[in-house]
Amino acid sequence: MKRARHARIRGEGGFGIWIIVLFIVAGIVWYVYASRGDTVKEARLFAEEVSRKVAVDLDDRYLLTHLNRENQAANLPAWRERLFRSLRSFGPMTKPMEVTGDISFTSNFFDPHGLYQTALTYAALPARLDLAISKASTGWRIDEINLVWTPPSPTPAPLAAASPTPSPTPSPTPTPEQKQQRRKKR
């Protein structure tokens, strides 16, 4: 039996395999970084959507659907009703909402959690909607939601026009005759 001429060359396909492995690793790294960027964009869009649905549309069903289970148990229907009653009492917004915040990852690429603040400007007072969100297996969830506002300071009631204004008046000093009469009485 005669050996083939190329049988004695070792590592014949090694270089090609290394190139293929390098391309696979580069593809995985590109995919992870691209999905991280997409996750950051999705989180911001979700925070903006929650802010719009809660503060502008006053959609209780949307809020209930996207709250995580623990938050649904903690924030009972009475709490949600009080939240929406407060938002209705503020009146219409005078400026568009401004969403600020950022998202963080626990292991650089996985398990994203975001903290966002939405500035709500009403005619009577400014308010802020604080959101804590995370990504679950079914999509984005609201971990915590909180409405913060400072009630306007009470303005003093205007004084009536007919009411007299107090003015200091000097007390009368006794005359020498009045002093003598007092002494006689003693």
Sine and cosine of phi, psi and omega as CSV:
sin_phi,cos_phi,sin_psi,cos_psi,sin_omega,cos_omega
0.00,0.00,0.77,-0.64,-0.08,-1.00
-0.98,-0.19,0.69,-0.73,0.00,-1.00
-0.99,0.15,0.47,-0.88,0.04,-1.00
-0.96,0.28,0.44,-0.90,-0.08,-1.00
-0.91,0.42,-0.52,0.85,-0.06,-1.00
-1.00,-0.07,0.04,1.00,-0.08,-1.00
-0.94,0.35,-0.42,0.91,-0.05,-1.00
-0.99,0.12,-0.15,0.99,-0.02,-1.00
-1.00,0.05,0.82,-0.57,-0.04,-1.00
-0.99,-0.15,0.50,-0.86,0.05,-1.00
0.94,0.35,0.52,0.86,-0.08,-1.00
-0.87,0.49,-0.67,0.75,-0.05,-1.00
-0.97,-0.24,0.16,0.99,-0.07,-1.00
-0.90,0.45,-0.67,0.75,-0.04,-1.00
-0.91,0.42,-0.67,0.74,0.01,-1.00
-0.91,0.42,-0.61,0.79,0.02,-1.00
-0.92,0.40,-0.65,0.76,0.02,-1.00
-0.90,0.44,-0.61,0.79,0.04,-1.00
-0.91,0.42,-0.67,0.74,0.02,-1.00
-0.90,0.43,-0.69,0.72,0.03,-1.00
-0.89,0.46,-0.66,0.75,0.03,-1.00
-0.88,0.47,-0.68,0.73,0.04,-1.00
-0.91,0.42,-0.61,0.79,0.02,-1.00
-0.91,0.42,-0.71,0.71,0.02,-1.00
-0.90,0.44,-0.69,0.73,0.03,-1.00
-0.89,0.46,-0.63,0.78,0.04,-1.00
-0.90,0.43,-0.63,0.77,0.02,-1.00
-0.92,0.40,-0.70,0.71,0.02,-1.00
-0.88,0.47,-0.70,0.71,0.04,-1.00
-0.87,0.50,-0.69,0.73,-0.02,-1.00
-0.89,0.45,-0.68,0.73,-0.03,-1.00
-0.90,0.43,-0.71,0.70,0.01,-1.00
-0.92,0.38,-0.61,0.80,0.03,-1.00
-0.92,0.38,-0.64,0.77,0.01,-1.00
-0.94,0.34,-0.52,0.85,0.09,-1.00
-0.90,0.44,-0.71,0.70,0.04,-1.00
-0.89,0.46,-0.64,0.76,0.05,-1.00
-0.91,0.42,-0.60,0.80,0.01,-1.00
-0.91,0.42,-0.65,0.76,0.04,-1.00
-0.89,0.46,-0.69,0.72,0.02,-1.00
-0.91,0.42,-0.68,0.73,0.01,-1.00
-0.88,0.47,-0.64,0.77,-0.02,-1.00
-0.90,0.43,-0.69,0.73,0.01,-1.00
-0.90,0.43,-0.68,0.73,0.03,-1.00
-0.89,0.45,-0.63,0.78,0.03,-1.00
-0.91,0.42,-0.68,0.74,0.02,-1.00
-0.89,0.46,-0.65,0.76,0.04,-1.00
-0.91,0.41,-0.64,0.77,0.00,-1.00
-0.92,0.40,-0.68,0.73,0.03,-1.00
-0.88,0.47,-0.70,0.72,0.00,-1.00
-0.87,0.49,-0.68,0.73,-0.01,-1.00
-0.92,0.39,-0.71,0.70,-0.04,-1.00
-0.91,0.41,-0.59,0.81,-0.04,-1.00
-0.99,0.12,-0.77,0.63,-0.14,-0.99
-0.99,0.15,-0.55,0.83,-0.07,-1.00
-0.98,-0.18,-0.79,0.62,-0.06,-1.00
-0.99,0.12,-0.29,0.96,-0.02,-1.00
0.79,0.61,0.77,0.64,-0.11,-0.99
-1.00,-0.08,0.99,-0.16,-0.01,-1.00
-0.93,0.37,-0.59,0.81,-0.02,-1.00
-0.90,0.43,-0.67,0.74,0.03,-1.00
-0.88,0.47,-0.69,0.72,0.00,-1.00
-0.89,0.45,-0.71,0.71,0.01,-1.00
-0.90,0.44,-0.60,0.80,-0.01,-1.00
-0.92,0.40,-0.60,0.80,-0.10,-0.99
-0.99,-0.16,-0.03,1.00,0.10,-0.99
-0.96,0.29,0.62,-0.79,0.07,-1.00
-0.96,0.29,0.23,-0.97,-0.13,-0.99
-0.86,0.52,-0.69,0.72,-0.02,-1.00
-0.90,0.44,-0.64,0.77,-0.01,-1.00
-0.95,0.30,-0.51,0.86,0.08,-1.00
-0.90,0.44,-0.64,0.77,0.02,-1.00
-0.95,0.31,-0.58,0.81,-0.02,-1.00
-0.97,0.25,-0.62,0.78,-0.03,-1.00
-0.98,-0.21,1.00,0.00,-0.04,-1.00
-0.94,0.35,0.20,-0.98,0.01,-1.00
-0.82,0.57,-0.55,0.83,0.03,-1.00
-0.90,0.44,-0.63,0.78,0.03,-1.00
-0.91,0.42,-0.70,0.71,0.01,-1.00
-0.90,0.43,-0.64,0.77,0.04,-1.00
-0.89,0.45,-0.65,0.76,0.04,-1.00
-0.90,0.43,-0.62,0.78,0.06,-1.00
-0.87,0.50,-0.76,0.65,-0.04,-1.00
-0.95,0.32,-0.53,0.85,0.08,-1.00
-0.90,0.43,-0.65,0.76,0.04,-1.00
-0.90,0.44,-0.70,0.72,0.00,-1.00
-0.90,0.44,-0.63,0.78,0.04,-1.00
-0.91,0.41,-0.60,0.80,-0.05,-1.00
-0.94,0.35,-0.37,0.93,0.01,-1.00
-0.95,0.32,-0.40,0.92,-0.03,-1.00
1.00,0.03,-0.23,-0.97,-0.01,-1.00
-0.97,0.25,0.46,-0.89,0.04,-1.00
-0.97,0.25,0.57,-0.82,0.00,-1.00
-0.99,-0.14,-0.36,0.93,0.02,-1.00
-0.76,-0.65,0.39,-0.92,0.08,-1.00
-0.91,0.41,0.39,-0.92,0.00,-1.00
-0.94,0.35,0.55,-0.84,0.08,-1.00
-0.85,-0.53,0.91,-0.42,-0.02,-1.00
-0.99,-0.16,0.82,-0.57,0.07,-1.00
-0.80,-0.59,0.39,-0.92,0.03,-1.00
0.61,-0.79,-0.05,-1.00,-0.05,-1.00
-0.47,-0.88,0.21,-0.98,-0.01,-1.00
-0.90,-0.44,0.54,-0.84,0.05,-1.00
-0.77,-0.63,0.45,-0.89,-0.02,-1.00
-0.90,-0.43,0.63,-0.78,-0.03,-1.00
-0.96,0.27,-0.57,0.82,0.00,-1.00
-0.80,-0.61,0.73,0.69,0.01,-1.00
0.93,0.37,-0.45,0.89,-0.04,-1.00
-0.71,-0.71,-0.35,0.94,-0.14,-0.99
-0.88,-0.47,0.34,-0.94,0.06,-1.00
0.85,0.53,0.94,0.35,-0.02,-1.00
-0.98,0.20,0.62,-0.78,0.08,-1.00
-0.71,-0.70,0.70,-0.71,-0.02,-1.00
-0.80,-0.61,0.54,-0.84,0.12,-0.99
-0.86,-0.52,0.86,-0.50,-0.05,-1.00
-0.77,-0.64,0.57,-0.83,0.10,-1.00
-0.84,-0.54,0.72,-0.69,0.03,-1.00
-0.91,-0.42,0.87,-0.50,0.04,-1.00
-0.99,0.13,0.86,-0.52,0.02,-1.00
-0.92,-0.38,0.85,-0.52,-0.04,-1.00
-0.94,-0.35,0.91,-0.42,0.03,-1.00
-0.95,-0.32,0.21,-0.98,-0.02,-1.00
-0.91,0.41,-0.62,0.78,-0.07,-1.00
-0.99,0.11,-0.57,0.82,-0.11,-0.99
-0.30,-0.95,0.36,-0.93,0.13,-0.99
-1.00,0.03,0.50,-0.87,0.04,-1.00
-0.66,-0.75,0.23,-0.97,0.00,-1.00
-0.63,-0.77,0.70,-0.71,0.06,-1.00
-0.95,-0.31,0.90,-0.43,0.00,-1.00
-0.99,-0.12,0.75,-0.67,-0.02,-1.00
-0.80,-0.60,0.67,-0.74,0.20,-0.98
-0.86,-0.51,0.86,-0.51,-0.07,-1.00
-0.83,-0.56,0.36,-0.93,0.08,-1.00
-0.50,-0.87,0.31,-0.95,0.00,-1.00
-0.98,-0.18,0.84,-0.54,0.06,-1.00
-0.98,-0.18,-0.03,-1.00,-0.01,-1.00
-0.93,0.37,-0.43,0.90,-0.02,-1.00
-1.00,-0.09,-0.14,0.99,-0.01,-1.00
0.62,-0.79,-0.24,-0.97,-0.03,-1.00
-0.97,0.23,0.60,-0.80,0.00,-1.00
-0.77,-0.64,0.44,-0.90,0.08,-1.00
-1.00,-0.07,0.89,-0.46,0.03,-1.00
-0.99,0.11,-0.68,0.73,0.03,-1.00
-0.57,-0.82,0.55,-0.84,0.08,-1.00
-0.64,-0.77,0.67,-0.74,-0.05,-1.00
-0.51,-0.86,0.70,-0.72,0.06,-1.00
-0.96,-0.27,0.82,-0.57,-0.03,-1.00
-0.85,-0.53,0.76,-0.65,0.08,-1.00
-0.48,-0.88,0.36,-0.93,0.06,-1.00
-0.94,-0.33,0.88,-0.48,-0.01,-1.00
-0.90,0.44,0.56,-0.83,0.00,-1.00
-0.91,0.41,0.55,-0.83,0.00,-1.00
-0.95,0.32,0.61,-0.79,-0.03,-1.00
-0.93,0.37,0.68,-0.73,0.03,-1.00
-1.00,-0.01,0.65,-0.76,0.00,-1.00
-0.92,0.40,0.55,-0.84,0.00,-1.00
-0.93,0.36,0.64,-0.77,0.01,-1.00
-0.93,0.36,0.56,-0.83,0.00,-1.00
-0.96,0.28,0.57,-0.82,0.03,-1.00
-0.94,0.35,0.55,-0.83,-0.05,-1.00
-0.94,0.34,-0.49,0.87,-0.08,-1.00
-1.00,0.06,-0.19,0.98,-0.05,-1.00
-0.97,0.26,0.66,-0.75,-0.01,-1.00
-0.96,0.28,0.54,-0.84,0.06,-1.00
-1.00,-0.07,0.71,-0.71,-0.01,-1.00
-0.94,0.34,0.68,-0.73,0.07,-1.00
-0.73,-0.69,0.62,-0.79,-0.02,-1.00
-0.94,0.34,0.72,-0.70,0.08,-1.00
-0.84,-0.54,0.66,-0.75,0.00,-1.00
-0.95,0.31,0.58,-0.81,0.06,-1.00
-0.98,0.18,0.56,-0.83,-0.03,-1.00
-0.95,0.32,0.64,-0.77,0.04,-1.00
-1.00,-0.07,0.62,-0.78,-0.03,-1.00
-0.93,0.36,0.59,-0.81,0.05,-1.00
-0.98,0.18,0.26,-0.97,0.00,-1.00
-0.88,0.48,-0.51,0.86,0.01,-1.00
-0.92,0.38,-0.65,0.76,0.01,-1.00
-0.91,0.42,-0.57,0.82,0.02,-1.00
-0.91,0.42,-0.67,0.75,-0.02,-1.00
-0.92,0.40,-0.63,0.78,-0.01,-1.00
-0.91,0.41,-0.57,0.82,0.01,-1.00
-0.92,0.38,-0.64,0.77,-0.01,-1.00
-0.92,0.40,-0.61,0.79,-0.02,-1.00
-0.92,0.39,-0.56,0.83,-0.02,-1.00
-0.94,0.35,-0.37,0.93,-0.06,-1.00
-0.99,0.12,0.00,0.00,0.00,0.00
